[in-house]
Amino acid sequence: MPALLRHVVAALLACGALLAHAAGEEVLVGQSVSLTGPVAEHGQGVAQGAKLYIDAVNAAGGVGGRRIVLSVLDDAGDARRSGENAKQLIERDGVVALFAGVEGGPCVAQLKEAVAHSVPLVACVAGSPEMREPFTRMSFPVRSPHFGEFAKLLDIAKSYGMKRVAFFHADSDTGRRHLANVRKLAEARGLDVVPLVAASGAKPDDLARALAEARVDTAFNHGSYAAYAALIKAARARGSTVQFMAVNSGAAQMARLLGADAKGLIFTQVVPFPWAVAVPVVKEYHQALARSAPGAQPSFSGLEGYVSAKVLVAGLRAAGKDASRAGIAKGLESLGTLDVGGMTVAFAPNSRTGSTFVDTVIVAADGRFSR
């Protein structure tokens, strides 16, 4: 073989080897999520649902020949630890995106690290206003914000002729922003709002006493289902007849914690009803559970994790060959309006609408949910 031809063949073989290597590369995504602690069951459900979809994508060849690898750290629902985890995943592990943490405090902490390092934060499971306001290019929220859930719950209160509403919120900047939004929404509906602050060290019995003294018709919360469930338990033990409502976070887990006290509790939800298999994404989720986790029960948390993973993968596919942090951010914001199978998510270069889907469910006497 002539020397020139040998060099050409060698070069082609080298290029082929490089392409094969590239096709086999991994896309490393970081997830700091609550696997222990007071909201562990919710975090575990989200993580399981996301894994169902990502495993299926990897089994089918990944994205552009690349396997998606999740590097998962437990933050136990603690905001400071969540921020530290995010920094570690970015700086030490070199992840190209952060994905699907749970709860407002941890997600806001992750967002700070994402912005500081120009890493996209995708589908953090929180309704905090900070995920959208002010606009930041690195934030890609999927679920509807709590603002939409608050509006839905206040509409329910108004439709039943209720006048005074208690709002149970965290003693934090995020909690106070939520309170300001609730007041604005309530004023437009002619309703009075009584703040009920979950200050550090506040005992459920003391909060239940304050709730009774406020003489409200209904109460609802933001975030932390464990603390809110403790308040409801204490209030019911005092004979309270307040109509309790709640945002979506940890609905199944809260109902389980409350037992018989959950009867009649109204929840907003930000994903379709997980048992409504006529909805395409719900049917897909059920099929994934049957294949990979036979015997596992569907849940709101699991379905939200599954939907979140679909959005992440859509962004990775849109990024094409550029699986860098900047490439993935560009891919996500190029999606426009994405139909994940019965619910839509919208991103654009200058907006992060995500989903606006909000539904309501009620807990029946047997502890199950109905619509």
Buried (B, 14 or more C-beta within 10 A) or exposed (E): EEEEEEEEEEEEEEEEEEEEEEEEEEBBBBBBBBBEBBBBBBBBBBBBBBBBBBBBBBEEEBBBEBBBBBBBBBBBBBBEBBBBBBBBBBEEEEBBBBBBBBBBBBBBBBBBBBBEBEBBBBBBBBBBBBBBEEEBBBBBBBBBBBBBBBBBBBEBBBEEEBEBBBBBBBEBEBBBBBBEBBBEBBEEEEBBBBBBBBEEEBEBBEBBBBBBEBEBBBBBBBBBBBBBBBBBBBBBEEEBEBBBBBBBBBBBBBBEBBEEBBBEBBBBBBBBBBBEBEBBBBBBBBEBBEEBBEEBEBBBBBBBBBBBBBBBBBBBEBBEEEBEBBBBBBBBBEBEEBEBBBBBBBBEEEEBBBBBBBBBBBBEEEBEBEE
